[in-house]
Amino acid sequence: SKDGSIGDQLSYTITGIDAGAGIMAATEEAIEEYGLEGYTLQTSSSAAMTAALAAAYEKEEAIVVTGWTPHWKFAKYDLKYLEDPKGVFGASESIHTIARIGLDADHPSAYEVLDNFYWDQADMGEIMVAVNEGADPVDAAADWVANNQDKVSQWTDGVAHVDGDKLTLTFVAWDSEIASTHMIGKVLEDIGYDVELVSLEAAGMWTAVATGSADALVAAWLPGTHAVYYEDYKEDFIDLGVNLEGAGIGLVVPAYMDITSIEDLNN
Ligand SMILES: C[SH](C)CC(=O)O
């Protein structure tokens, strides 16, 4: 192609995020399975990845990132997932809510709201886009909750309010989880909890709930992406089920790149 091989254009680099994210393990597996000669997966963060994407897109340069849906990048840029014929990145994922053992006895109202929590990609997207456009996540979450009382009341109707009980939610600073965690934290505050949000790496997020040092997380990507963490801790938490469906992970490139499959990275 015009500027040497695809690998040359990409400097044989896949632009990743934080090391503990499941998508990073999946990408390492893809490098193996597809025999991506000479490629390295760059570890950074969700924010650094989106900054690199913006810079490349601006100059119509080649880039391949570890990408996921829902995410604001698909609204902002013309992007595509590379086909994954070997199915390394799995099929559709759901995001689950995970509670510590004992939460139902200690904080029944929080447990009930977390168990009821379910929303869709458009809901999450509203908060993600607002944050990407400069809003503080606390404000973007509060706006969404204020504007979506019909949906929120389905989670909170009939749930007893509390008076300042302390609650800790853990998450990883992925744009999707910044949105969901701030939102459900605001809902829990509105029924009286004093909510602390703790941002950790993926392993730390899971460990905190599994050891009971945190109360819950709404950031479990299953069945594939967080399978390792789910298996590690499966006796030590309560899976409250799906809070968002139709999620997905994979390798993502700008539409201007003339490749369609992960296999084309070897061209
Ligand atoms: C980056 S996705 C939101 C989740 C994951 O890969 O662990």
The ligand as a Tripos MOL2 file, in Angstrom:
@<TRIPOS>MOLECULE
LIG
    7     6     1     0     0
SMALL
NO_CHARGES

@<TRIPOS>ATOM
      1 C1        -11.7970   -1.9860   28.5100 C.3       1 LIG1
      2 S1        -13.2960   -2.8310   28.5790 S.3       1 LIG1
      3 C2        -14.3100   -1.4950   29.2670 C.3       1 LIG1
      4 C3        -13.0530   -3.9000   29.9860 C.3       1 LIG1
      5 C4        -11.7920   -4.7020   29.9680 C.2       1 LIG1
      6 O1        -11.1740   -4.8210   28.9030 O.co2     1 LIG1
      7 O2        -11.4160   -5.2400   31.0360 O.co2     1 LIG1
@<TRIPOS>BOND
     1     1     2 1
     2     2     3 1
     3     2     4 1
     4     4     5 1
     5     5     6 2
     6     5     7 1
@<TRIPOS>SUBSTRUCTURE
     1 LIG1         1 GROUP 0 **** ****
